[in-house]
Amino acid sequence: MKTPLRIAILQCDTPPPDVVALYGAYDRIFTTLLEKAAAGLGLDPKTDLELSAFEVVTAQEYPNLEDIDAVLISGSSKSHDQLLSAPNQRSSIY
């Protein structure tokens, strides 16, 4: 694998306040998870990953596609609410 792996985190919402208080916003949550996963694969998260976050809802920030290798798109509370209100759609998502 070519390193560093450059991943753009697109933040499409803000987690609930209690989640933010414990774990941070989506950029921090996914950074923590991706760094732990990289370390589990024997990679050095500080040199083998290049993570950047973009606030796509309010700030309308987006990465330059030539500068990234992958995109991680956070969910939103609205998509979660829609899933719960349409139980017949759950099986097609899980």
LOLUM-214444 format. One record per atom (N, C-alpha, C): residue number from 1; residue in three letters; atom name; x, y, z. Coordinates in nm, 4 decimals, padded with zeros to 6 digits. Example, Ala and Ser with C-alpha at 12.3 -4.5 7.8 and 13.67 -1.06 7.14 Angstrom:
     i    aa   at          X          Y          Z
     1   ALA    N    01.3190   -00.5690    00.7800
     1   ALA   CA    01.2300   -00.4500    00.7800
     1   ALA    C    01.3200   -00.3300    00.7800
     2   SER    N    01.2850   -00.2250    00.7080
     2   SER   CA    01.3670   -00.1060    00.7140
     2   SER    C    01.2900    00.0030    00.7870
This chain:
     i    aa   at          X          Y          Z
     1   MET    N    00.0834   -00.1173    00.0000
     1   MET   CA    00.0000    00.0000    00.0000
     1   MET    C    00.0880    00.1238    00.0000
     2   LYS    N    00.0508    00.2188   -00.0813
     2   LYS   CA    00.1227    00.3456   -00.0869
     2   LYS    C    00.0888    00.4279    00.0372
     3   THR    N    00.1898    00.4746    00.1060
     3   THR   CA    00.1648    00.5586    00.2227
     3   THR    C    00.2309    00.6941    00.2032
     4   PRO    N    00.1817    00.7990    00.2637
     4   PRO   CA    00.0669    00.7924    00.3530
     4   PRO    C   -00.0641    00.7799    00.2761
     5   LEU    N   -00.1574    00.7108    00.3375
     5   LEU   CA   -00.2926    00.7019    00.2842
     5   LEU    C   -00.3636    00.8301    00.3244
     6   ARG    N   -00.4076    00.9057    00.2246
     6   ARG   CA   -00.4677    01.0369    00.2489
     6   ARG    C   -00.6202    01.0235    00.2487
     7   ILE    N   -00.6808    01.0396    00.3659
     7   ILE   CA   -00.8251    01.0205    00.3808
     7   ILE    C   -00.8899    01.1526    00.4200
     8   ALA    N   -00.9917    01.1927    00.3443
     8   ALA   CA   -01.0708    01.3113    00.3768
     8   ALA    C   -01.1953    01.2669    00.4527
     9   ILE    N   -01.2188    01.3285    00.5667
     9   ILE   CA   -01.3376    01.3000    00.6476
     9   ILE    C   -01.4378    01.4123    00.6215
    10   LEU    N   -01.5499    01.3785    00.5571
    10   LEU   CA   -01.6533    01.4780    00.5308
    10   LEU    C   -01.7547    01.4727    00.6445
    11   GLN    N   -01.7615    01.5801    00.7207
    11   GLN   CA   -01.8522    01.5865    00.8350
    11   GLN    C   -01.9872    01.6395    00.7877
    12   CYS    N   -02.0886    01.5532    00.7895
    12   CYS   CA   -02.2207    01.5879    00.7383
    12   CYS    C   -02.3198    01.6247    00.8477
    13   ASP    N   -02.2746    01.6298    00.9699
    13   ASP   CA   -02.3609    01.6636    01.0820
    13   ASP    C   -02.2728    01.6752    01.2056
    14   THR    N   -02.3328    01.7073    01.3165
    14   THR   CA   -02.2645    01.7112    01.4449
    14   THR    C   -02.3278    01.6064    01.5345
    15   PRO    N   -02.2486    01.5253    01.6010
    15   PRO   CA   -02.3071    01.4266    01.6920
    15   PRO    C   -02.3846    01.4964    01.8046
    16   PRO    N   -02.4709    01.4231    01.8738
    16   PRO   CA   -02.5424    01.4807    01.9876
    16   PRO    C   -02.4437    01.5332    02.0929
    17   PRO    N   -02.4848    01.6334    02.1704
    17   PRO   CA   -02.3940    01.6949    02.2685
    17   PRO    C   -02.3291    01.5961    02.3652
    18   ASP    N   -02.4024    01.4947    02.4088
    18   ASP   CA   -02.3424    01.3988    02.5023
    18   ASP    C   -02.2323    01.3168    02.4356
    19   VAL    N   -02.2457    01.2893    02.3082
    19   VAL   CA   -02.1412    01.2174    02.2338
    19   VAL    C   -02.0197    01.3082    02.2144
    20   VAL    N   -02.0443    01.4334    02.1778
    20   VAL   CA   -01.9341    01.5286    02.1598
    20   VAL    C   -01.8567    01.5441    02.2903
    21   ALA    N   -01.9273    01.5503    02.4024
    21   ALA   CA   -01.8607    01.5657    02.5323
    21   ALA    C   -01.7689    01.4478    02.5628
    22   LEU    N   -01.8103    01.3279    02.5242
    22   LEU   CA   -01.7295    01.2086    02.5524
    22   LEU    C   -01.6210    01.1819    02.4489
    23   TYR    N   -01.6557    01.1977    02.3208
    23   TYR   CA   -01.5663    01.1515    02.2137
    23   TYR    C   -01.5231    01.2587    02.1149
    24   GLY    N   -01.5872    01.3742    02.1167
    24   GLY   CA   -01.5569    01.4784    02.0196
    24   GLY    C   -01.6493    01.4721    01.8999
    25   ALA    N   -01.6240    01.5601    01.8051
    25   ALA   CA   -01.7025    01.5631    01.6818
    25   ALA    C   -01.6584    01.4482    01.5908
    26   TYR    N   -01.7232    01.4356    01.4761
    26   TYR   CA   -01.6943    01.3226    01.3874
    26   TYR    C   -01.5486    01.3166    01.3450
    27   ASP    N   -01.4841    01.4318    01.3234
    27   ASP   CA   -01.3432    01.4260    01.2820
    27   ASP    C   -01.2577    01.3584    01.3882
    28   ARG    N   -01.2800    01.3905    01.5141
    28   ARG   CA   -01.2026    01.3273    01.6212
    28   ARG    C   -01.2388    01.1801    01.6376
    29   ILE    N   -01.3675    01.1487    01.6291
    29   ILE   CA   -01.4119    01.0098    01.6431
    29   ILE    C   -01.3476    00.9226    01.5357
    30   PHE    N   -01.3569    00.9655    01.4097
    30   PHE   CA   -01.3029    00.8835    01.3015
    30   PHE    C   -01.1506    00.8831    01.2996
    31   THR    N   -01.0878    00.9923    01.3398
    31   THR   CA   -00.9420    00.9933    01.3496
    31   THR    C   -00.8954    00.8887    01.4499
    32   THR    N   -00.9602    00.8849    01.5650
    32   THR   CA   -00.9252    00.7867    01.6675
    32   THR    C   -00.9420    00.6446    01.6146
    33   LEU    N   -01.0563    00.6178    01.5503
    33   LEU   CA   -01.0825    00.4829    01.4983
    33   LEU    C   -00.9849    00.4437    01.3872
    34   LEU    N   -00.9576    00.5346    01.2953
    34   LEU   CA   -00.8670    00.5035    01.1842
    34   LEU    C   -00.7235    00.4844    01.2321
    35   GLU    N   -00.6810    00.5648    01.3286
    35   GLU   CA   -00.5450    00.5489    01.3808
    35   GLU    C   -00.5299    00.4159    01.4546
    36   LYS    N   -00.6311    00.3764    01.5310
    36   LYS   CA   -00.6251    00.2472    01.5996
    36   LYS    C   -00.6254    00.1319    01.4990
    37   ALA    N   -00.7040    00.1439    01.3939
    37   ALA   CA   -00.7075    00.0396    01.2915
    37   ALA    C   -00.5729    00.0296    01.2200
    38   ALA    N   -00.5136    00.1435    01.1876
    38   ALA   CA   -00.3829    00.1435    01.1211
    38   ALA    C   -00.2777    00.0770    01.2096
    39   ALA    N   -00.2779    00.1116    01.3372
    39   ALA   CA   -00.1819    00.0514    01.4294
    39   ALA    C   -00.2033   -00.0995    01.4376
    40   GLY    N   -00.3278   -00.1435    01.4338
    40   GLY   CA   -00.3580   -00.2866    01.4366
    40   GLY    C   -00.3087   -00.3601    01.3134
    41   LEU    N   -00.2883   -00.2863    01.2052
    41   LEU   CA   -00.2351   -00.3449    01.0814
    41   LEU    C   -00.0836   -00.3328    01.0725
    42   GLY    N   -00.0232   -00.2817    01.1786
    42   GLY   CA    00.1217   -00.2671    01.1794
    42   GLY    C    00.1713   -00.1390    01.1146
    43   LEU    N    00.0819   -00.0450    01.0904
    43   LEU   CA    00.1211    00.0830    01.0316
    43   LEU    C    00.1449    00.1847    01.1420
    44   ASP    N    00.2208    00.2869    01.1112
    44   ASP   CA    00.2412    00.3974    01.2043
    44   ASP    C    00.1386    00.5051    01.1695
    45   PRO    N    00.0370    00.5253    01.2544
    45   PRO   CA   -00.0688    00.6204    01.2221
    45   PRO    C   -00.0185    00.7623    01.1959
    46   LYS    N    00.0904    00.7995    01.2588
    46   LYS   CA    00.1406    00.9370    01.2428
    46   LYS    C    00.2118    00.9584    01.1098
    47   THR    N    00.2671    00.8518    01.0506
    47   THR   CA    00.3371    00.8683    00.9233
    47   THR    C    00.2664    00.8009    00.8062
    48   ASP    N    00.1850    00.6993    00.8345
    48   ASP   CA    00.1202    00.6240    00.7264
    48   ASP    C   -00.0207    00.6707    00.6952
    49   LEU    N   -00.0763    00.7596    00.7775
    49   LEU   CA   -00.2082    00.8169    00.7526
    49   LEU    C   -00.1970    00.9683    00.7457
    50   GLU    N   -00.2709    01.0255    00.6537
    50   GLU   CA   -00.2833    01.1713    00.6462
    50   GLU    C   -00.4329    01.2002    00.6433
    51   LEU    N   -00.4868    01.2406    00.7582
    51   LEU   CA   -00.6303    01.2611    00.7730
    51   LEU    C   -00.6620    01.4099    00.7719
    52   SER    N   -00.7672    01.4453    00.6984
    52   SER   CA   -00.8125    01.5842    00.6954
    52   SER    C   -00.9643    01.5846    00.7063
    53   ALA    N   -01.0176    01.6851    00.7741
    53   ALA   CA   -01.1619    01.6929    00.7964
    53   ALA    C   -01.2194    01.8149    00.7258
    54   PHE    N   -01.3413    01.7987    00.6768
    54   PHE   CA   -01.4088    01.9055    00.6039
    54   PHE    C   -01.5526    01.9169    00.6530
    55   GLU    N   -01.5931    02.0376    00.6874
    55   GLU   CA   -01.7291    02.0665    00.7330
    55   GLU    C   -01.8123    02.0978    00.6084
    56   VAL    N   -01.8902    01.9994    00.5625
    56   VAL   CA   -01.9599    02.0146    00.4353
    56   VAL    C   -02.0979    02.0777    00.4473
    57   VAL    N   -02.1544    02.0827    00.5668
    57   VAL   CA   -02.2904    02.1357    00.5808
    57   VAL    C   -02.2895    02.2868    00.5951
    58   THR    N   -02.2285    02.3362    00.7001
    58   THR   CA   -02.2344    02.4801    00.7245
    58   THR    C   -02.1245    02.5573    00.6528
    59   ALA    N   -02.0033    02.5048    00.6512
    59   ALA   CA   -01.8918    02.5769    00.5891
    59   ALA    C   -01.8777    02.5469    00.4397
    60   GLN    N   -01.9446    02.4407    00.3927
    60   GLN   CA   -01.9355    02.4011    00.2519
    60   GLN    C   -01.7907    02.3809    00.2080
    61   GLU    N   -01.7108    02.3139    00.2926
    61   GLU   CA   -01.5707    02.2845    00.2630
    61   GLU    C   -01.5613    02.1460    00.1999
    62   TYR    N   -01.4787    02.1347    00.0958
    62   TYR   CA   -01.4596    02.0060    00.0287
    62   TYR    C   -01.3120    01.9887   -00.0060
    63   PRO    N   -01.2651    01.8649   -00.0096
    63   PRO   CA   -01.1238    01.8423   -00.0438
    63   PRO    C   -01.0998    01.8541   -00.1937
    64   ASN    N   -00.9762    01.8821   -00.2266
    64   ASN   CA   -00.9330    01.8757   -00.3652
    64   ASN    C   -00.9086    01.7277   -00.3947
    65   LEU    N   -00.9759    01.6706   -00.4908
    65   LEU   CA   -00.9686    01.5260   -00.5158
    65   LEU    C   -00.8289    01.4785   -00.5522
    66   GLU    N   -00.7463    01.5641   -00.6068
    66   GLU   CA   -00.6094    01.5253   -00.6391
    66   GLU    C   -00.5236    01.5091   -00.5143
    67   ASP    N   -00.5719    01.5602   -00.4013
    67   ASP   CA   -00.4938    01.5574   -00.2780
    67   ASP    C   -00.5339    01.4457   -00.1823
    68   ILE    N   -00.6262    01.3585   -00.2238
    68   ILE   CA   -00.6735    01.2530   -00.1340
    68   ILE    C   -00.6794    01.1194   -00.2072
    69   ASP    N   -00.6776    01.0122   -00.1271
    69   ASP   CA   -00.6892    00.8771   -00.1817
    69   ASP    C   -00.8248    00.8146   -00.1507
    70   ALA    N   -00.8895    00.8624   -00.0441
    70   ALA   CA   -01.0168    00.8039   -00.0017
    70   ALA    C   -01.1013    00.9097    00.0685
    71   VAL    N   -01.2311    00.8843    00.0718
    71   VAL   CA   -01.3252    00.9742    00.1377
    71   VAL    C   -01.4066    00.8938    00.2375
    72   LEU    N   -01.4197    00.9466    00.3586
    72   LEU   CA   -01.5070    00.8896    00.4603
    72   LEU    C   -01.6169    00.9929    00.4838
    73   ILE    N   -01.7414    00.9529    00.4624
    73   ILE   CA   -01.8541    01.0444    00.4784
    73   ILE    C   -01.9296    01.0070    00.6048
    74   SER    N   -01.9356    01.1011    00.6988
    74   SER   CA   -02.0088    01.0736    00.8228
    74   SER    C   -02.1575    01.0696    00.7930
    75   GLY    N   -02.2302    00.9990    00.8753
    75   GLY   CA   -02.3750    00.9999    00.8635
    75   GLY    C   -02.4302    01.1274    00.9234
    76   SER    N   -02.5589    01.1341    00.9281
    76   SER   CA   -02.6226    01.2486    00.9928
    76   SER    C   -02.7345    01.1978    01.0815
    77   SER    N   -02.7709    01.2789    01.1789
    77   SER   CA   -02.8802    01.2390    01.2671
    77   SER    C   -03.0098    01.2256    01.1890
    78   LYS    N   -03.0240    01.3024    01.0820
    78   LYS   CA   -03.1455    01.2951    01.0011
    78   LYS    C   -03.1562    01.1609    00.9290
    79   SER    N   -03.0452    01.1084    00.8796
    79   SER   CA   -03.0510    00.9783    00.8122
    79   SER    C   -03.0847    00.8691    00.9127
    80   HIS    N   -03.0343    00.8808    01.0342
    80   HIS   CA   -03.0666    00.7836    01.1389
    80   HIS    C   -03.2155    00.7890    01.1713
    81   ASP    N   -03.2708    00.9093    01.1835
    81   ASP   CA   -03.4136    00.9246    01.2121
    81   ASP    C   -03.4982    00.8651    01.1006
    82   GLN    N   -03.4568    00.8846    00.9756
    82   GLN   CA   -03.5320    00.8301    00.8631
    82   GLN    C   -03.5273    00.6782    00.8630
    83   LEU    N   -03.4137    00.6225    00.8995
    83   LEU   CA   -03.4024    00.4775    00.9059
    83   LEU    C   -03.4974    00.4211    01.0101
    84   LEU    N   -03.5026    00.4844    01.1252
    84   LEU   CA   -03.5899    00.4357    01.2319
    84   LEU    C   -03.7373    00.4513    01.1974
    85   SER    N   -03.7703    00.5513    01.1171
    85   SER   CA   -03.9105    00.5725    01.0822
    85   SER    C   -03.9544    00.4844    00.9659
    86   ALA    N   -03.8629    00.4157    00.9020
    86   ALA   CA   -03.8960    00.3282    00.7886
    86   ALA    C   -03.8391    00.1887    00.8128
    87   PRO    N   -03.8987    00.1108    00.9043
    87   PRO   CA   -03.8398   -00.0193    00.9400
    87   PRO    C   -03.8282   -00.1156    00.8236
    88   ASN    N   -03.9116   -00.1019    00.7218
    88   ASN   CA   -03.9024   -00.1929    00.6075
    88   ASN    C   -03.7764   -00.1686    00.5243
    89   GLN    N   -03.7068   -00.0562    00.5473
    89   GLN   CA   -03.5836   -00.0263    00.4738
    89   GLN    C   -03.4602   -00.0795    00.5454
    90   ARG    N   -03.4724   -00.1162    00.6707
    90   ARG   CA   -03.3546   -00.1592    00.7486
    90   ARG    C   -03.2817   -00.2759    00.6850
    91   SER    N   -03.3547   -00.3738    00.6364
    91   SER   CA   -03.2898   -00.4937    00.5836
    91   SER    C   -03.2061   -00.4627    00.4597
    92   SER    N   -03.2410   -00.3606    00.3859
    92   SER   CA   -03.1624   -00.3277    00.2669
    92   SER    C   -03.0363   -00.2499    00.3025
    93   ILE    N   -03.0292   -00.1971    00.4246
    93   ILE   CA   -02.9123   -00.1197    00.4654
    93   ILE    C   -02.8144   -00.2069    00.5425
    94   TYR    N   -02.8620   -00.2969    00.6260
    94   TYR   CA   -02.7740   -00.3778    00.7100
    94   TYR    C   -02.7298   -00.5026    00.6401
